[in-house]
Amino acid sequence: MSIEIGLPTLLGILLLPAVTFALAYSWIVTHLSRSLISPYSKADVVKRFNAAIVDGLVVITLCLPYWMASSPLYLAASAGYLLLRDAIGGQSIGKLLFGLVAINLMTGRAASISQSARRNALLLLPGANLFAIFLEARTIATDPLGQRLGDRLAHTQVVEGAGARDLVKSLQDWLLNLGRGLGPAPGGRRRVPGRIDRAA
């Protein structure tokens, strides 16, 4: 026996938490959550929005097979990525590409798995997540430290850090230095200091 939910019922189920969240958001940000004092400056807002777009594209890409083949595995993978995207070194794919890191303000280290889950949980609430995207973006732009509600709940802040370009540059420099150390000196044979060449 299957239960079918009509479109008006589904919209009602999603609309109620969305409207409730939208109405309560400002009050929650100003009264229930607290911004921590941070020695770090606010990360570039454009970089954060670009990183969020990349992460959104990853989530949509993971959802496509679910929409096409109705495989719940892909839906779970996209939800897992969205929730835990900052758990590896404080960087999602988008943050890595744009040189951003989510850090724990209490320790100064990269965000942990639990902090990643706390800072991104709002984006998984059905209905409320649609409003959360816009409300959180507005908070990122207006907050002096760029802390959205998820950051305040997890005690994190997104800061500028090493990105993919920095990693590629470091790898290039390392390979160049390695090549210089292994290769012969330009111009043929190496001369040993204090030794006279007696080539006839």
PyRosetta script that sets phi, psi and omega in degrees:
from pyrosetta import init, pose_from_sequence

init()
pose = pose_from_sequence("MSIEIGLPTLLGILLLPAVTFALAYSWIVTHLSRSLISPYSKADVVKRFNAAIVDGLVVITLCLPYWMASSPLYLAASAGYLLLRDAIGGQSIGKLLFGLVAINLMTGRAASISQSARRNALLLLPGANLFAIFLEARTIATDPLGQRLGDRLAHTQVVEGAGARDLVKSLQDWLLNLGRGLGPAPGGRRRVPGRIDRAA")
pose.set_psi(1, 122.9)
pose.set_omega(1, 179.7)
pose.set_phi(2, -109.2)
pose.set_psi(2, 145.7)
pose.set_omega(2, 179.1)
pose.set_phi(3, -104.6)
pose.set_psi(3, 124.3)
pose.set_omega(3, 178.9)
pose.set_phi(4, -103.8)
pose.set_psi(4, 134.3)
pose.set_omega(4, 179.1)
pose.set_phi(5, -108.5)
pose.set_psi(5, 125.8)
pose.set_omega(5, 179.8)
pose.set_phi(6, -74.2)
pose.set_psi(6, 163.3)
pose.set_omega(6, -178.6)
pose.set_phi(7, -60.5)
pose.set_psi(7, -44.7)
pose.set_omega(7, 178.4)
pose.set_phi(8, -60.9)
pose.set_psi(8, -37.2)
pose.set_omega(8, 178.9)
pose.set_phi(9, -67.7)
pose.set_psi(9, -43.0)
pose.set_omega(9, 179.0)
pose.set_phi(10, -62.5)
pose.set_psi(10, -42.7)
pose.set_omega(10, 177.9)
pose.set_phi(11, -63.1)
pose.set_psi(11, -38.8)
pose.set_omega(11, 177.6)
pose.set_phi(12, -64.3)
pose.set_psi(12, -40.3)
pose.set_omega(12, 179.6)
pose.set_phi(13, -64.5)
pose.set_psi(13, -38.8)
pose.set_omega(13, -179.3)
pose.set_phi(14, -82.2)
pose.set_psi(14, -32.0)
pose.set_omega(14, -174.8)
pose.set_phi(15, -71.5)
pose.set_psi(15, -38.5)
pose.set_omega(15, -177.8)
pose.set_phi(16, -60.8)
pose.set_psi(16, -52.1)
pose.set_omega(16, 177.7)
pose.set_phi(17, -66.2)
pose.set_psi(17, -31.1)
pose.set_omega(17, 179.9)
pose.set_phi(18, -64.5)
pose.set_psi(18, -48.9)
pose.set_omega(18, -179.0)
pose.set_phi(19, -67.1)
pose.set_psi(19, -41.9)
pose.set_omega(19, 178.6)
pose.set_phi(20, -60.2)
pose.set_psi(20, -46.1)
pose.set_omega(20, 179.4)
pose.set_phi(21, -63.1)
pose.set_psi(21, -44.6)
pose.set_omega(21, -178.5)
pose.set_phi(22, -62.1)
pose.set_psi(22, -40.2)
pose.set_omega(22, -179.8)
pose.set_phi(23, -71.1)
pose.set_psi(23, -34.6)
pose.set_omega(23, -176.5)
pose.set_phi(24, -88.7)
pose.set_psi(24, -14.6)
pose.set_omega(24, -171.0)
pose.set_phi(25, -55.7)
pose.set_psi(25, -53.2)
pose.set_omega(25, -176.4)
pose.set_phi(26, -60.0)
pose.set_psi(26, -42.0)
pose.set_omega(26, 179.9)
pose.set_phi(27, -65.8)
pose.set_psi(27, -40.9)
pose.set_omega(27, 179.4)
pose.set_phi(28, -62.7)
pose.set_psi(28, -44.3)
pose.set_omega(28, -178.4)
pose.set_phi(29, -63.0)
pose.set_psi(29, -42.3)
pose.set_omega(29, -174.9)
pose.set_phi(30, -86.3)
pose.set_psi(30, -26.2)
pose.set_omega(30, -174.2)
pose.set_phi(31, -114.3)
pose.set_psi(31, -38.0)
pose.set_omega(31, -175.0)
pose.set_phi(32, -92.3)
pose.set_psi(32, -27.2)
pose.set_omega(32, -179.9)
pose.set_phi(33, -107.4)
pose.set_psi(33, 158.4)
pose.set_omega(33, 179.0)
pose.set_phi(34, -129.3)
pose.set_psi(34, 143.2)
pose.set_omega(34, 176.2)
pose.set_phi(35, -88.0)
pose.set_psi(35, 132.2)
pose.set_omega(35, 179.8)
pose.set_phi(36, -86.4)
pose.set_psi(36, 152.2)
pose.set_omega(36, 174.6)
pose.set_phi(37, -70.3)
pose.set_psi(37, 135.1)
pose.set_omega(37, -175.9)
pose.set_phi(38, -133.0)
pose.set_psi(38, 138.7)
pose.set_omega(38, 175.2)
pose.set_phi(39, -82.4)
pose.set_psi(39, -4.7)
pose.set_omega(39, -176.2)
pose.set_phi(40, -94.0)
pose.set_psi(40, 146.3)
pose.set_omega(40, 177.8)
pose.set_phi(41, -83.2)
pose.set_psi(41, 163.3)
pose.set_omega(41, -179.0)
pose.set_phi(42, -66.6)
pose.set_psi(42, 133.7)
pose.set_omega(42, 176.9)
pose.set_phi(43, -71.3)
pose.set_psi(43, 154.3)
pose.set_omega(43, 179.5)
pose.set_phi(44, -58.4)
pose.set_psi(44, 123.5)
pose.set_omega(44, -175.7)
pose.set_phi(45, -65.0)
pose.set_psi(45, -39.4)
pose.set_omega(45, 179.6)
pose.set_phi(46, -62.4)
pose.set_psi(46, -41.3)
pose.set_omega(46, 177.2)
pose.set_phi(47, -62.0)
pose.set_psi(47, -40.4)
pose.set_omega(47, -179.4)
pose.set_phi(48, -65.8)
pose.set_psi(48, -41.8)
pose.set_omega(48, 179.2)
pose.set_phi(49, -67.3)
pose.set_psi(49, -39.4)
pose.set_omega(49, 177.6)
pose.set_phi(50, -64.6)
pose.set_psi(50, -40.5)
pose.set_omega(50, 177.4)
pose.set_phi(51, -63.7)
pose.set_psi(51, -39.5)
pose.set_omega(51, 178.7)
pose.set_phi(52, -65.7)
pose.set_psi(52, -36.3)
pose.set_omega(52, 177.4)
pose.set_phi(53, -64.3)
pose.set_psi(53, -43.9)
pose.set_omega(53, 178.0)
pose.set_phi(54, -60.4)
pose.set_psi(54, -45.6)
pose.set_omega(54, 179.7)
pose.set_phi(55, -64.6)
pose.set_psi(55, -37.3)
pose.set_omega(55, 176.2)
pose.set_phi(56, -62.6)
pose.set_psi(56, -39.3)
pose.set_omega(56, 177.6)
pose.set_phi(57, -66.1)
pose.set_psi(57, -35.7)
pose.set_omega(57, 176.6)
pose.set_phi(58, -63.5)
pose.set_psi(58, -44.9)
pose.set_omega(58, -179.8)
pose.set_phi(59, -63.0)
pose.set_psi(59, -44.3)
pose.set_omega(59, 179.2)
pose.set_phi(60, -63.3)
pose.set_psi(60, -41.1)
pose.set_omega(60, 178.4)
pose.set_phi(61, -61.5)
pose.set_psi(61, -40.4)
pose.set_omega(61, 178.1)
pose.set_phi(62, -70.2)
pose.set_psi(62, -27.9)
pose.set_omega(62, 179.6)
pose.set_phi(63, -79.5)
pose.set_psi(63, -24.7)
pose.set_omega(63, -176.6)
pose.set_phi(64, -54.3)
pose.set_psi(64, -49.1)
pose.set_omega(64, 178.3)
pose.set_phi(65, -61.0)
pose.set_psi(65, -31.1)
pose.set_omega(65, 177.6)
pose.set_phi(66, -65.7)
pose.set_psi(66, -45.4)
pose.set_omega(66, -179.4)
pose.set_phi(67, -67.3)
pose.set_psi(67, -32.4)
pose.set_omega(67, -177.3)
pose.set_phi(68, -84.2)
pose.set_psi(68, -39.4)
pose.set_omega(68, -174.3)
pose.set_phi(69, -115.9)
pose.set_psi(69, 0.9)
pose.set_omega(69, -178.6)
pose.set_phi(70, 54.0)
pose.set_psi(70, 40.0)
pose.set_omega(70, 177.5)
pose.set_phi(71, -93.9)
pose.set_psi(71, 113.3)
pose.set_omega(71, -177.6)
pose.set_phi(72, -65.1)
pose.set_psi(72, -18.1)
pose.set_omega(72, 179.1)
pose.set_phi(73, -59.6)
pose.set_psi(73, -41.4)
pose.set_omega(73, -179.5)
pose.set_phi(74, -70.5)
pose.set_psi(74, -34.8)
pose.set_omega(74, 176.5)
pose.set_phi(75, -65.0)
pose.set_psi(75, -41.7)
pose.set_omega(75, 177.6)
pose.set_phi(76, -65.1)
pose.set_psi(76, -38.2)
pose.set_omega(76, 178.8)
pose.set_phi(77, -64.8)
pose.set_psi(77, -41.0)
pose.set_omega(77, -179.9)
pose.set_phi(78, -68.8)
pose.set_psi(78, -39.4)
pose.set_omega(78, 177.1)
pose.set_phi(79, -65.8)
pose.set_psi(79, -40.5)
pose.set_omega(79, 178.2)
pose.set_phi(80, -63.4)
pose.set_psi(80, -41.9)
pose.set_omega(80, 178.2)
pose.set_phi(81, -63.2)
pose.set_psi(81, -45.5)
pose.set_omega(81, -177.9)
pose.set_phi(82, -61.1)
pose.set_psi(82, -40.1)
pose.set_omega(82, -176.9)
pose.set_phi(83, -75.5)
pose.set_psi(83, -41.2)
pose.set_omega(83, -172.5)
pose.set_phi(84, -109.4)
pose.set_psi(84, 19.3)
pose.set_omega(84, -173.1)
pose.set_phi(85, -63.3)
pose.set_psi(85, -23.7)
pose.set_omega(85, -178.5)
pose.set_phi(86, -101.7)
pose.set_psi(86, 14.0)
pose.set_omega(86, -173.1)
pose.set_phi(87, -81.7)
pose.set_psi(87, -20.4)
pose.set_omega(87, -178.6)
pose.set_phi(88, -100.2)
pose.set_psi(88, 101.2)
pose.set_omega(88, -179.9)
pose.set_phi(89, 63.7)
pose.set_psi(89, 20.9)
pose.set_omega(89, 179.4)
pose.set_phi(90, 72.6)
pose.set_psi(90, 12.9)
pose.set_omega(90, -174.8)
pose.set_phi(91, -128.1)
pose.set_psi(91, 129.8)
pose.set_omega(91, 167.8)
pose.set_phi(92, -85.3)
pose.set_psi(92, -179.8)
pose.set_omega(92, 176.7)
pose.set_phi(93, -62.0)
pose.set_psi(93, -43.7)
pose.set_omega(93, 178.4)
pose.set_phi(94, -62.6)
pose.set_psi(94, -43.8)
pose.set_omega(94, 179.9)
pose.set_phi(95, -65.0)
pose.set_psi(95, -38.7)
pose.set_omega(95, 178.3)
pose.set_phi(96, -62.3)
pose.set_psi(96, -43.5)
pose.set_omega(96, -179.2)
pose.set_phi(97, -65.0)
pose.set_psi(97, -31.7)
pose.set_omega(97, -176.3)
pose.set_phi(98, -107.4)
pose.set_psi(98, 12.2)
pose.set_omega(98, 173.7)
pose.set_phi(99, 67.8)
pose.set_psi(99, 44.2)
pose.set_omega(99, 179.1)
pose.set_phi(100, -120.9)
pose.set_psi(100, 152.5)
pose.set_omega(100, 179.2)
pose.set_phi(101, -140.0)
pose.set_psi(101, 135.1)
pose.set_omega(101, 171.8)
pose.set_phi(102, -89.3)
pose.set_psi(102, 121.2)
pose.set_omega(102, -177.4)
pose.set_phi(103, -117.3)
pose.set_psi(103, 154.6)
pose.set_omega(103, 174.8)
pose.set_phi(104, -81.7)
pose.set_psi(104, 119.3)
pose.set_omega(104, -177.0)
pose.set_phi(105, -72.0)
pose.set_psi(105, -18.2)
pose.set_omega(105, 179.1)
pose.set_phi(106, -78.1)
pose.set_psi(106, -34.5)
pose.set_omega(106, -175.1)
pose.set_phi(107, -112.4)
pose.set_psi(107, -20.3)
pose.set_omega(107, -175.9)
pose.set_phi(108, 80.7)
pose.set_psi(108, 4.6)
pose.set_omega(108, 179.7)
pose.set_phi(109, -96.5)
pose.set_psi(109, 170.4)
pose.set_omega(109, 178.6)
pose.set_phi(110, -61.4)
pose.set_psi(110, 149.8)
pose.set_omega(110, -179.5)
pose.set_phi(111, -58.5)
pose.set_psi(111, 142.9)
pose.set_omega(111, -179.6)
pose.set_phi(112, -88.7)
pose.set_psi(112, 178.8)
pose.set_omega(112, 177.9)
pose.set_phi(113, -60.9)
pose.set_psi(113, -47.0)
pose.set_omega(113, -178.2)
pose.set_phi(114, -66.0)
pose.set_psi(114, -37.0)
pose.set_omega(114, 177.9)
pose.set_phi(115, -68.2)
pose.set_psi(115, -38.8)
pose.set_omega(115, 176.5)
pose.set_phi(116, -60.9)
pose.set_psi(116, -43.2)
pose.set_omega(116, 178.9)
pose.set_phi(117, -63.8)
pose.set_psi(117, -42.3)
pose.set_omega(117, -179.9)
pose.set_phi(118, -67.3)
pose.set_psi(118, -40.0)
pose.set_omega(118, -176.1)
pose.set_phi(119, -75.4)
pose.set_psi(119, -19.7)
pose.set_omega(119, -177.4)
pose.set_phi(120, -112.0)
pose.set_psi(120, -1.4)
pose.set_omega(120, -176.2)
pose.set_phi(121, -60.2)
pose.set_psi(121, -35.1)
pose.set_omega(121, -179.5)
pose.set_phi(122, -59.4)
pose.set_psi(122, -29.1)
pose.set_omega(122, -177.0)
pose.set_phi(123, -76.6)
pose.set_psi(123, -5.4)
pose.set_omega(123, 178.4)
pose.set_phi(124, -104.5)
pose.set_psi(124, -7.4)
pose.set_omega(124, -179.6)
pose.set_phi(125, -71.3)
pose.set_psi(125, 117.6)
pose.set_omega(125, -177.6)
pose.set_phi(126, -58.4)
pose.set_psi(126, 132.2)
pose.set_omega(126, -179.2)
pose.set_phi(127, 86.2)
pose.set_psi(127, -56.9)
pose.set_omega(127, -178.9)
pose.set_phi(128, -65.0)
pose.set_psi(128, -27.7)
pose.set_omega(128, -177.2)
pose.set_phi(129, -64.3)
pose.set_psi(129, -29.1)
pose.set_omega(129, 178.7)
pose.set_phi(130, -65.5)
pose.set_psi(130, -42.9)
pose.set_omega(130, 176.9)
pose.set_phi(131, -74.1)
pose.set_psi(131, -34.1)
pose.set_omega(131, -178.0)
pose.set_phi(132, -59.5)
pose.set_psi(132, -38.0)
pose.set_omega(132, -179.6)
pose.set_phi(133, -57.3)
pose.set_psi(133, -48.0)
pose.set_omega(133, -177.6)
pose.set_phi(134, -75.6)
pose.set_psi(134, -41.3)
pose.set_omega(134, -178.9)
pose.set_phi(135, -68.0)
pose.set_psi(135, -40.0)
pose.set_omega(135, 178.5)
pose.set_phi(136, -67.4)
pose.set_psi(136, -38.0)
pose.set_omega(136, 177.7)
pose.set_phi(137, -62.7)
pose.set_psi(137, -41.2)
pose.set_omega(137, 178.5)
pose.set_phi(138, -64.3)
pose.set_psi(138, -40.0)
pose.set_omega(138, 179.5)
pose.set_phi(139, -66.5)
pose.set_psi(139, -39.7)
pose.set_omega(139, 177.3)
pose.set_phi(140, -58.5)
pose.set_psi(140, -42.8)
pose.set_omega(140, -177.2)
pose.set_phi(141, -70.2)
pose.set_psi(141, -34.6)
pose.set_omega(141, -173.1)
pose.set_phi(142, -97.4)
pose.set_psi(142, -23.9)
pose.set_omega(142, -178.0)
pose.set_phi(143, -70.3)
pose.set_psi(143, 137.3)
pose.set_omega(143, -178.9)
pose.set_phi(144, -59.5)
pose.set_psi(144, -29.0)
pose.set_omega(144, 179.0)
pose.set_phi(145, -104.3)
pose.set_psi(145, -2.2)
pose.set_omega(145, -177.5)
pose.set_phi(146, 74.3)
pose.set_psi(146, 23.2)
pose.set_omega(146, -179.2)
pose.set_phi(147, -87.7)
pose.set_psi(147, 118.3)
pose.set_omega(147, 174.2)
pose.set_phi(148, -86.5)
pose.set_psi(148, 177.0)
pose.set_omega(148, -177.9)
pose.set_phi(149, -58.1)
pose.set_psi(149, -41.7)
pose.set_omega(149, 177.6)
pose.set_phi(150, -58.1)
pose.set_psi(150, -39.4)
pose.set_omega(150, 177.0)
pose.set_phi(151, -64.8)
pose.set_psi(151, -40.5)
pose.set_omega(151, -178.8)
pose.set_phi(152, -67.2)
pose.set_psi(152, -39.6)
pose.set_omega(152, 179.3)
pose.set_phi(153, -67.4)
pose.set_psi(153, -32.7)
pose.set_omega(153, -177.7)
pose.set_phi(154, -97.5)
pose.set_psi(154, -3.3)
pose.set_omega(154, -176.2)
pose.set_phi(155, 57.6)
pose.set_psi(155, 49.0)
pose.set_omega(155, 179.7)
pose.set_phi(156, -124.2)
pose.set_psi(156, 165.7)
pose.set_omega(156, 173.3)
pose.set_phi(157, -146.6)
pose.set_psi(157, 141.8)
pose.set_omega(157, 175.8)
pose.set_phi(158, -89.8)
pose.set_psi(158, 126.5)
pose.set_omega(158, -178.4)
pose.set_phi(159, -128.1)
pose.set_psi(159, 167.3)
pose.set_omega(159, 177.1)
pose.set_phi(160, -75.5)
pose.set_psi(160, 135.7)
pose.set_omega(160, -179.3)
pose.set_phi(161, -149.7)
pose.set_psi(161, -164.0)
pose.set_omega(161, 179.7)
pose.set_phi(162, -75.3)
pose.set_psi(162, 133.2)
pose.set_omega(162, 178.8)
pose.set_phi(163, -118.1)
pose.set_psi(163, -170.5)
pose.set_omega(163, -178.2)
pose.set_phi(164, -60.0)
pose.set_psi(164, -40.7)
pose.set_omega(164, -179.9)
pose.set_phi(165, -62.5)
pose.set_psi(165, -39.9)
pose.set_omega(165, 177.8)
pose.set_phi(166, -65.9)
pose.set_psi(166, -39.0)
pose.set_omega(166, 178.9)
pose.set_phi(167, -66.2)
pose.set_psi(167, -42.3)
pose.set_omega(167, 178.6)
pose.set_phi(168, -63.8)
pose.set_psi(168, -42.8)
pose.set_omega(168, 179.3)
pose.set_phi(169, -63.2)
pose.set_psi(169, -42.7)
pose.set_omega(169, 178.2)
pose.set_phi(170, -62.6)
pose.set_psi(170, -41.0)
pose.set_omega(170, 178.5)
pose.set_phi(171, -65.3)
pose.set_psi(171, -41.8)
pose.set_omega(171, 177.4)
pose.set_phi(172, -61.9)
pose.set_psi(172, -47.0)
pose.set_omega(172, 178.8)
pose.set_phi(173, -60.2)
pose.set_psi(173, -42.5)
pose.set_omega(173, -179.9)
pose.set_phi(174, -63.4)
pose.set_psi(174, -44.9)
pose.set_omega(174, 179.3)
pose.set_phi(175, -64.0)
pose.set_psi(175, -39.9)
pose.set_omega(175, 177.6)
pose.set_phi(176, -63.4)
pose.set_psi(176, -44.6)
pose.set_omega(176, 179.0)
pose.set_phi(177, -65.5)
pose.set_psi(177, -37.6)
pose.set_omega(177, 177.4)
pose.set_phi(178, -64.2)
pose.set_psi(178, -43.1)
pose.set_omega(178, 178.7)
pose.set_phi(179, -63.9)
pose.set_psi(179, -39.0)
pose.set_omega(179, 179.0)
pose.set_phi(180, -66.3)
pose.set_psi(180, -36.8)
pose.set_omega(180, -178.4)
pose.set_phi(181, -73.9)
pose.set_psi(181, -28.0)
pose.set_omega(181, -176.8)
pose.set_phi(182, -93.2)
pose.set_psi(182, -29.7)
pose.set_omega(182, -174.1)
pose.set_phi(183, -80.7)
pose.set_psi(183, 158.6)
pose.set_omega(183, 176.8)
pose.set_phi(184, -71.4)
pose.set_psi(184, 160.2)
pose.set_omega(184, 178.9)
pose.set_phi(185, -68.4)
pose.set_psi(185, 144.9)
pose.set_omega(185, 178.6)
pose.set_phi(186, -60.7)
pose.set_psi(186, 142.7)
pose.set_omega(186, 176.6)
pose.set_phi(187, 99.7)
pose.set_psi(187, 13.9)
pose.set_omega(187, 173.4)
pose.set_phi(188, 101.5)
pose.set_psi(188, -133.3)
pose.set_omega(188, -174.1)
pose.set_phi(189, -70.1)
pose.set_psi(189, 150.0)
pose.set_omega(189, 174.9)
pose.set_phi(190, -83.3)
pose.set_psi(190, 140.0)
pose.set_omega(190, 176.5)
pose.set_phi(191, -98.6)
pose.set_psi(191, 136.2)
pose.set_omega(191, 178.0)
pose.set_phi(192, -91.8)
pose.set_psi(192, 127.7)
pose.set_omega(192, -179.0)
pose.set_phi(193, -60.4)
pose.set_psi(193, 139.3)
pose.set_omega(193, 176.9)
pose.set_phi(194, 82.5)
pose.set_psi(194, 3.3)
pose.set_omega(194, 179.9)
pose.set_phi(195, -112.7)
pose.set_psi(195, 137.6)
pose.set_omega(195, -178.4)
pose.set_phi(196, -95.1)
pose.set_psi(196, 132.4)
pose.set_omega(196, 178.2)
pose.set_phi(197, -81.5)
pose.set_psi(197, 121.3)
pose.set_omega(197, -178.7)
pose.set_phi(198, -112.2)
pose.set_psi(198, 48.6)
pose.set_omega(198, 178.5)
pose.set_phi(199, -73.0)
pose.set_psi(199, 132.5)
pose.set_omega(199, -177.7)
pose.set_phi(200, -99.8)
pose.dump_pdb("model.pdb")
